[in-house]
Each structure stands twice: as structure tokens, then as C-alpha cells.
Amino acid sequence: MDRRGIALSAQYLGAAAVWGASFLFIKVAIDGLSPAQVVLGRLVFGALVLTMIMLVTRRRWPRGLRVWSHLTAIGAIMCVAPFLLFSWAAQYLPSGLSSIYNATTPIATMLLALAILPDERLTKIKTAGLFVAAGGVILVAAPWDAIADTTNGMFFWAQLACLGGTTCYGLGFSYTRRFVRGYSYDAITVSASQIGAGAVIILLLTPFIGMSPVSLTPGIVGSVIVLGGIGTGIAYVWYTNVINAWGAPSASTVTYLTPITGILLGVLILGETILWNQVVGGIIVVLAILVGQGRLRPPHNSRAEQLTRRSAEDVPILR
């Protein structure tokens, strides 16, 4: 492998590690900050890093009220709302479990695309993937254990919040395909714009939903900086480089690695306990993604197969 291949592999693994670790950083930060404050720090640092990249690379910012209205909507749907939901859920869930739920994003994207995008069709492959995913999510959630919940039901609601977060991602990806795909802006420009818009939105919301006492420690400050500057900033640049070199299908496999990183870090650093049903359910969800994207079948040239593959390739990742 040449130097370029090594560099791309390092960026691929780096993005997987950072995005998997993001749930650890959220769990640490939530001990001293409110969910809104965590999101505020995350988006501000992410916006600063991406703005510097825009300036250094001399990229042009989007122009026009119409495109900025779409980018602002995407910032609210894909950044503010899901980040708030996952940060709130971190108060009641292990970080590893949150990372498993985050892996359902491609399934949520598939469902929302079917509902929103006129060129999406429910094929046999997608139907099989959705049914397998439903089984995996039920196994992870373990509703039969609700009676033993000692957090006044908050554990259950936190799991729903994570699923709400992945639904926001799915809605945002479908919205992007429908309204932003026609503009000639690259991924870094779109990302910097939507994260910047999201930072402005949460800055305006925080006085109303996040004014609680702040307790800062080096760990909390470091977690927010890494979560925003690297996880919401630099890692996206890494991922874009991998897409350009390897193609979207190969790059999207990073989705399968993030739960592994999230679970391992939660167990090793935070001493979390992950139950057998959560691990098995997470594996089933990943299999559902593979089935829904047509990756567990021999390649075909049918139009249905092409639509399934295109849907998989159009799904970006933002953590």
C-alpha cells in the first residue's frame, strides 16, 4: 500500500473512531452541562473548524436566500434536533447503547426516502431490510424489561429519543437529496454552512432551554472541544476525502464500525455494562442495513437493484 492509501485508511479509521467515541464524549460532557449547552459547544467548535477550512481552501460560501433557507432547515433537522435528542438521552443511557441506536440511521433514511422522494420504491430487498431492522430494534430495546426500569421510565423514553435522533438524520438526508442536490456545492461547503446555521439556531435557543448551572472540568471541556472540533469538523473532511477516493459505497461502511468503537470505549473507559440482547440486536440492525442496501445479494442490473444501490450511495454521515 502506498502512502496515499495509508493516509486514506488512517482517515477512514479515524472517522470511525471519532464518531464512535462521540457518544463517550457526550456522556462525559453531560455530567457538567445541560443537553443544550453540550450541543452549543459542539456546534460552535465544529463551525469554527469548518469555517477555517473554508477560508484556508478559499471555498465560496453559498449565495441566495433560497439555498440558505434550505441549508438552515438542514442545520435544524440534522444538527440541532438530533444532537439535542442524543445529548438528552445520554443522561439515562450507556454511551455504547446510544451508539447502537445511531447505527439505525440508514434504516430511518430508507423509510423517510420512501415517504418523501418520488423516485424511491419499496422493493423486496428494502422490505426484508426493514423487517430485519424492526426485529433488531425490538431486541435492543427489550420492552419486556420495562417493568424492571428503575429510572421512572426514563430509560425507555431515552431509547425513543435516540430513535427520534436517527429519524431526524433520515429526514435530513432525504431533504438534502430533494432540495440541495441540484446546487453545485461540495460536501465541505454544505457541511460548513449547515453546521454554522445550526450553531446560530442553538445559540438563540440556549437562553430558553439550556440555562442551568455549569460545572466544568478538564474532561468536560476536552470532550466538548473534541466532539465539536474533530467529530463535527475534521472527521467530516476525512470522510469526504475517503468518499472521493474510494466511492460512497465503500466509505459508507464506516457505519458498521462506529457501534463497535462506541461499545468498547463505554465498557473500557466508563465501565458500562452492555447486555447480550443489545449486542445481538445491534448485529441484527447492521445485517438489516446490509440487506436493505442489497449488499448480501449477488449484484444485479435490474432497475430496482439500481435504485437500492443509489439510495445507499446518497446517504452521507454526520455525527
Phi, psi and omega in degrees: 000131181281178183297321180295319178296321178295319180296318179293320178297320179296320179292320177299310180292325178296317178296318179298317181294315182294316181291325175292325180282347183301328180287329172295313181297321177297317181298320179290315184293327185290347177291336182236356182229156173283162178306319180294323179292323176298314181294321178300310179297319181298312184287325179295313179293321177297318179295321179297314181296313182292327176295319177297321178296318177301318182290316182295319181273359177057039174282151179268136176286151177301152180232145177110140181295323183296310182293323179290330176294320177293316181294324177293319177298318178295321177300320179291318185284319188262344182244297187297304185297306182293323179297320177296317182295316180291325178291320177295317181296331182297341178291339188234348183244149169297147181298325179296322179293321177299321180294328177293315179296325179298333180291350178278001183306313179299328178291316176299321178298318179298315180297314182292324178296321178297325183278330190254319188270125184294336183270001179271138180231148179275100179270172178298323180296313181294320179299315178299317179299319180294319179293318178297319179297318180301319177296319179295317180295318179298320180294319178296315183291331179047065182298339178292346178266005184300327181296328182274004182292121182259013182249030179057037177082358184291331178299318179295314182293329178293323176296319176296324178297319177297317177295326174297322178296316179291329175296320176299317177300314180299318178296318181295319179296317179294319178298318180298315180299323186279323190246341185247343186300331183282349180275150184267059177241139180280175187297322181294318180296314179297317181296313180299321182290314183288325178289322175297317177296320178297323178297320178294318181297311182290332175297322178285329183277329188304319178301338182261330185240356187227018182274077176237163180304143181251133176234106185258136172230164177305323180294319180292314179298315179298321180297317181293319180296314180292318180302317181275303187295320181262308184293321181258001181236279188296321182299329178292326176294317177303313183297321178297319178298319180293319178301314182296328183270318187258341186095154184298318181302315180291319181295326184292347178294351175300335178303326184282342182268332185299321177296325179298313178297315181299317181292313182299315181293320179298319180288314186285322186263317183262354180068030181286158176247123177253126184278161184300320183294331179288320178292311181296318178297321177297320177297320179296320178298316178298319176298322178297321177298315180298318179293313183297330179270003177075021184274350180257014177236153174299147182296139176233166181251012180292159180295323180298319179294321179295320179295320179297316181294320180295321178299320179294321184287336185274359184270107174280177180232130177222123183238000000 
